[in-house]
Amino acid sequence: MSQKTSKCLSDAIANLKSTEKELLQLGKLMLSADDGKLFPVDLIAIGAMKRTASNTEGFIGLVEAQNMTSARSLLRVQLDTFMRFSAIWLVDSPHDFAHEIIGGKHIRNIKDRAGNKMTDSYLVETLSKEYPWIKNVYDNLSGYIHFSAQHLFNAVEKVDDDTRTLSLVIGKEDQKYPEWSWIETVDCFTESVNIFFHYLKGWIATKNV
């Protein structure tokens, strides 16, 4: 999924856990920038940081519990976090945009500087120019958010063509996935967090100008 691959699952989890410290550091830098002044975009950033911190903690717990179904659902939620935060860079007035979000307006109903409504599909298309992997990952993970055939596939433990039998599982653990699949999922989550950090650092730099 992501561009970087960890050597083993424990390394992948350690890399993801290390983002917690950076998140706190970036939060301090943002709130102290420009002599501590608070802007509407800061409020959006704080919400995205809180969501990222909560998503990360929950995701790690799900991976350690071997719950791939819910882990991938949460990965999709984290993709949504940086995708929508990135919309700030697509509008002429970031603070007006932030005010609209704070007021309850959906991002999908807000237009960018070129007049395009910033729907999820539009944001995915825009971000894919810099991060080509996003579209396929987003499309695949969307099936985990809404009840779909993907949930049936996850319940299939084994198919034996010789005996024409199907083994199904309805337990909470997903033990059929090989380690590389877990590593891929965790690395992708870490990449999603790092992309959010990229945009967050951009905002901090803007405040400090």
C-alpha positions as CSV (number, residue, x, y, z in Angstrom):
1,M,0.0,0.0,0.0
2,S,2.6,2.6,1.1
3,Q,5.9,3.3,-0.4
4,K,8.0,2.1,2.5
5,T,8.1,-1.5,3.7
6,S,9.1,-2.5,7.3
7,K,11.2,-5.7,7.8
8,C,8.7,-7.2,10.2
9,L,5.4,-6.4,12.0
10,S,7.1,-5.4,15.2
11,D,9.2,-2.8,13.4
12,A,6.1,-1.5,11.5
13,I,4.2,-1.1,14.8
14,A,7.3,0.6,16.4
15,N,7.5,3.1,13.5
16,L,3.8,3.9,13.9
17,K,4.1,4.3,17.7
18,S,7.0,6.8,17.2
19,T,4.6,9.2,15.4
20,E,2.9,10.0,18.7
21,K,5.9,12.0,19.9
22,E,6.2,13.9,16.7
23,L,2.5,14.7,16.8
24,L,2.8,16.3,20.2
25,Q,5.9,18.2,19.1
26,L,4.1,19.6,16.0
27,G,1.2,20.6,18.2
28,K,3.5,22.6,20.4
29,L,5.2,24.2,17.5
30,M,1.9,25.2,15.9
31,L,0.4,26.7,19.0
32,S,3.5,28.7,19.7
33,A,4.0,30.0,16.2
34,D,3.3,33.6,15.4
35,D,3.5,34.5,19.1
36,G,0.9,32.0,20.0
37,K,-1.9,33.6,18.0
38,L,-4.8,31.3,17.3
39,F,-6.4,31.2,13.8
40,P,-9.4,29.2,12.4
41,V,-7.1,26.8,10.6
42,D,-5.5,26.0,14.0
43,L,-8.8,24.7,15.2
44,I,-9.2,22.5,12.2
45,A,-5.6,21.3,12.7
46,I,-6.2,20.5,16.4
47,G,-9.3,18.5,15.4
48,A,-7.3,16.5,12.9
49,M,-4.4,16.0,15.4
50,K,-6.8,14.7,18.0
51,R,-8.4,12.4,15.5
52,T,-5.0,11.1,14.3
53,A,-3.9,10.4,17.9
54,S,-7.1,8.5,18.7
55,N,-7.1,6.6,15.4
56,T,-3.5,5.6,15.9
57,E,-4.0,4.3,19.4
58,G,-7.1,2.3,18.3
59,F,-5.5,1.0,15.2
60,I,-2.5,-0.4,17.0
61,G,-4.8,-2.2,19.5
62,L,-6.7,-3.7,16.6
63,V,-3.6,-5.0,14.9
64,E,-2.3,-6.5,18.1
65,A,-5.7,-8.2,18.6
66,Q,-5.5,-9.5,15.0
67,N,-8.6,-7.7,14.0
68,M,-7.9,-6.9,10.3
69,T,-11.5,-6.0,9.5
70,S,-11.7,-3.2,12.0
71,A,-8.0,-2.1,11.5
72,R,-8.6,-1.5,7.8
73,S,-11.8,0.4,8.6
74,L,-9.8,2.7,10.8
75,L,-7.1,3.0,8.2
76,R,-9.8,4.3,5.8
77,V,-10.8,6.9,8.5
78,Q,-7.2,8.1,8.8
79,L,-7.0,8.5,5.0
80,D,-10.1,10.7,5.3
81,T,-8.3,12.8,7.9
82,F,-5.4,13.9,5.9
83,M,-7.4,14.1,2.6
84,R,-9.8,16.6,4.1
85,F,-7.1,18.5,5.9
86,S,-5.3,18.9,2.6
87,A,-8.3,20.7,1.2
88,I,-7.1,23.8,3.0
89,W,-4.4,24.2,0.3
90,L,-6.9,24.1,-2.5
91,V,-8.9,27.2,-1.5
92,D,-8.1,30.9,-1.8
93,S,-9.1,31.7,1.8
94,P,-8.1,28.9,4.2
95,H,-9.5,30.8,7.2
96,D,-12.9,31.3,5.5
97,F,-12.8,27.6,4.6
98,A,-12.1,26.7,8.2
99,H,-15.0,29.0,9.4
100,E,-17.4,27.1,7.1
101,I,-16.2,23.7,8.5
102,I,-16.5,24.9,12.1
103,G,-20.0,26.1,11.2
104,G,-20.9,22.6,10.1
105,K,-20.7,22.8,6.3
106,H,-19.6,19.6,4.6
107,I,-16.3,19.9,2.7
108,R,-17.9,18.1,-0.3
109,N,-20.2,21.1,-0.7
110,I,-17.3,23.7,-0.6
111,K,-15.6,24.6,-3.9
112,D,-11.8,25.0,-4.4
113,R,-10.2,28.0,-6.1
114,A,-10.9,26.5,-9.5
115,G,-14.7,26.1,-8.8
116,N,-14.6,22.3,-8.2
117,K,-16.6,20.8,-5.3
118,M,-14.2,19.1,-3.0
119,T,-15.8,15.7,-2.8
120,D,-13.9,12.7,-1.6
121,S,-13.4,11.5,-5.1
122,Y,-12.0,14.9,-6.2
123,L,-9.6,15.0,-3.2
124,V,-8.4,11.5,-4.0
125,E,-7.9,12.5,-7.7
126,T,-6.0,15.6,-6.7
127,L,-3.8,13.8,-4.1
128,S,-3.0,10.9,-6.5
129,K,-0.9,13.3,-8.5
130,E,1.6,13.3,-5.7
131,Y,0.7,10.0,-4.0
132,P,-0.2,7.5,-6.8
133,W,-1.1,4.7,-4.4
134,I,-3.9,6.6,-2.7
135,K,-6.7,5.9,-5.3
136,N,-6.4,2.1,-5.2
137,V,-6.0,2.0,-1.4
138,Y,-9.0,4.4,-0.9
139,D,-11.2,2.4,-3.3
140,N,-10.3,-0.9,-1.7
141,L,-10.8,0.3,1.9
142,S,-14.2,2.0,1.1
143,G,-15.7,-1.4,1.2
144,Y,-14.8,-1.7,4.8
145,I,-16.7,1.4,5.8
146,H,-20.1,0.5,4.3
147,F,-21.3,-3.1,4.7
148,S,-20.4,-4.8,1.5
149,A,-19.1,-8.0,-0.2
150,Q,-15.7,-7.2,1.4
151,H,-17.1,-8.3,4.8
152,L,-18.1,-11.7,3.3
153,F,-14.7,-12.2,1.8
154,N,-13.1,-11.5,5.2
155,A,-15.4,-14.2,6.7
156,V,-14.0,-16.8,4.3
157,E,-11.3,-18.8,6.1
158,K,-10.6,-21.4,3.5
159,V,-11.9,-22.7,0.2
160,D,-11.2,-26.4,-0.8
161,D,-11.9,-26.9,-4.5
162,D,-11.3,-30.7,-4.2
163,T,-13.9,-31.3,-1.7
164,R,-16.0,-28.3,-2.7
165,T,-16.2,-27.1,0.9
166,L,-16.1,-23.6,2.3
167,S,-14.8,-22.8,5.8
168,L,-16.2,-19.6,7.4
169,V,-15.3,-17.7,10.5
170,I,-17.4,-15.2,12.5
171,G,-15.0,-14.7,15.4
172,K,-13.2,-11.4,16.1
173,E,-9.7,-12.5,15.1
174,D,-8.5,-12.6,11.5
175,Q,-5.8,-15.3,11.5
176,K,-5.7,-16.1,7.8
177,Y,-3.6,-13.0,6.9
178,P,0.1,-13.5,6.4
179,E,2.5,-11.2,8.2
180,W,3.3,-9.2,5.0
181,S,-0.4,-8.2,4.8
182,W,-0.3,-6.9,8.4
183,I,3.0,-5.1,7.7
184,E,1.5,-3.5,4.6
185,T,-1.6,-2.3,6.5
186,V,0.5,-0.8,9.3
187,D,3.0,0.8,7.0
188,C,0.1,2.4,5.0
189,F,-1.3,3.8,8.2
190,T,2.1,5.3,9.1
191,E,2.4,6.8,5.7
192,S,-1.1,8.4,6.1
193,V,0.0,9.9,9.4
194,N,3.2,11.2,7.8
195,I,1.3,12.8,5.0
196,F,-0.9,14.6,7.5
197,F,2.3,15.8,9.2
198,H,3.6,17.1,5.9
199,Y,0.5,19.4,5.6
200,L,0.7,20.3,9.2
201,K,4.3,21.4,8.9
202,G,3.3,23.5,5.9
203,W,0.7,25.3,8.0
204,I,3.2,25.9,10.8
205,A,5.7,27.3,8.3
206,T,3.0,29.6,7.0
207,K,2.2,30.9,10.5
208,N,5.9,31.7,11.1
209,V,6.3,33.7,7.9
